[in-house]
C-alpha cells in the first residue's frame, strides 16, 4: 500500500472480526499519521487493508497451457488486496501515534511536530469506514474518502518542544505518558471532562526521551529510554522528584531509541539503540549495563523499532536503518551437530548467524515502526518510506 506522504508511526486498531484469525484472506484495521513536506498537508489516516492473501510461487511458463493461464488470471483478480482509506486533516507532522479504547470507543494520542499532544476521537470516522465507501482512485484496489478534522478530546501544549515518546497504560484505561526532546515526561490522568495533565514534569534524562512504556502488570510503573544512553524505571506513586526508582547509565553505546516490555513475562525488557544492538534485560536484577542478560547484534544500523510477540514467549521482531526487519526466538540454542554439518556442506555465513535469528525481511526502505497484529497470529506490519507492508512467515 502506498501513500502520498510517508509516516513515522502507526498503530493497530482491534476490530470485531474475532481473535486468533489465521484463515486467509485477512483484514486489518490501522491508524497512522503522515509526515508531509508542509504542515497543512498532513493527515490522520484510518485504513482497512482487506482481502490479504499469501503470495503465490511463480510457475514454469514452459509447462503452462493457455487455458490454465486464463483461469489463473481470473483467480488472481479475486486475490487483489483492497485498501479503504479515510483521510482527516491534521496541521503538523505526526511524530508518533498510539491508539486505545475507552469505554468501547477508540481514541488516538498524537504527538505533533508543533510541540503539542492531542487525543482524538476515532469512533465516528470508523463508522464512515465501515459504511458505504468513497470513490476508487487511479490505483487499483484502493478507495479513499476525505473528511473533516477528527474531534479533539484533549490537547496539551505544556511541552517546551516536540517529542516522540508516547504510551497508553494497559492496566489503567486512559492513563497516558508523553515525553519530549528536552528530557521531560508528563503524566495524563483521565477525568470525566477529559484529562488532567500533571504540570510538573518527571525529570532525570539528560537528553531526548525517545520512548516510554507502561508496565504490563503494574499500573503505576513505567520505563523510559533516552538519547543520553540510559534506561530509567519510574513509579508515579512517588512525588515527581523521587519518581525515578532506577537508572541504568550507558545501557547502549549511544542513543537508546526504543523499548518493549513483554506481556508474557513482566520481568523481560528489550531495548534497541543507535549501536544496532538489541539488548535483553531482566528487571528483577537490572542495576547497570553489566546486568544485560543478552546482546544480539545483527543489524548494521540504528534500531528503529522493537516489539515482543503478543502471544509467543521469547519471540520478537525488530527493524533498523539498515532496511532490515528481523524476527527472533530467544529460546533457540545452537545445535553443535547441525553446525558441524553446515560447515562440512560449505554453507558460507550460516554459522555466523545467531541461532535465535528466525527470519530476515528485506525490501522495505527506511523502516520506522513495526507492530505484531494482536488478533492475527504471526502477522507483522511495518511502516517505511514507501508505505505499510504486511507479511507473515512460517517461522511464527
Phi, psi and omega in degrees: 000130181245146181238164178291325178231143178287167176228146176276335191215147173208172176212159181266130174265129175292144181237183184261018184274356175110166180262160174061038183279116178240341183289128176279150359281156180257159175225134181227152182241125185230157172230135183217166177227145187266163171236083183275169182291330177235148185304322185286351182262006182280156182219148161268129185249132169248128188228135166247112175265116186227171184058043181274111178254161172287151178287141179269147176286146178292152180248159178288113185296334181293336183261003183273137172265151182301321181296319180293323179297319178298318179296319180296320180296319178296320180293320181296328178300323179284347181261005181294123178296151183236144178233122171256120190235123174250130183241123178243134183294146175214121182279112181111140177297149183256112181285319179207148182220132178224139182248155173207178178238129178239115182060032180085000180250131182282140175226159179233135170264134187231124174266117183262147176295348177283357177090020177228157179245133181237150170248122186246141178274130185251350189303311183293321178295322177294328175299322177294320181295328182276342183270192175303130194255175187289189184282149174286148177256192186291344179271126185298137175085004181239135172233138184223158178215141176262143174218174180290175181301144179291145179301133183263119182270331180198151176218137177234122180246019183281347174291144183274356180199180178287173179201178182229335186284129185199133177199137172270144179284133175279347184259328183236096186307131177090348178283132190225150173237142173223132180234145186243179185285352177264011175085014182257140178238128177246143181254132179252134176240132181290142176228168181300324183261014180138232181228144171255124181255125179295118183287347178269108182289152172277120186246151178167319180289142179264009179210190181299135172281111186273328182203149173225152176206128177290152174296141177284351185233341181238119189293340185257357188251139174214167177239157177217158175222163192210164173290354174278008176076010183252161169240136180232148176247131186235154173228113187284357175288337179276155175301150184312318181295339182244013185289332178285114184269337186200139177227131176250103179284152178051046178295332174224167175274074183127196182303140169261115191267322190216155179225155171212129181253122185294134175270355177264333180220103188295351179264351186265125182231139176246146173223151177226141186227181177296341179283001180077006183264146167256129181236138180255131181235147172251112186292349176283341183230006184290123177220328181208174180299335179287348180275002177302129183286320182201152175233132180240123185235089176245326180287144180254019177210171180306142176282129182254342181199146176209142179205133171294147172294136184290340185236346183248115180294132177088353181261137181213167175227150180217156176228153181217171179286358173275012178065031177243143167244126183242147173243140186227151170230105186287353178274356182275138175238151181290135176269112182303322180294317179295325179295320178297321179295321178298318181295321180294324182278358177073031178284087185297131175088337183295322182292342180274345180284141176299137180297337181284347182283114184271322192201140173245122178254123181241168176109340176275150180245133176052056180291125184255328186203147176223156177214137165285144175277125185289343183250351180238095186307128175083355181278124182244135179237142179217149179245139180213198184299324187264355179138198182254129179250145177232129178208159179220130182258170176279353184285333184231000000 
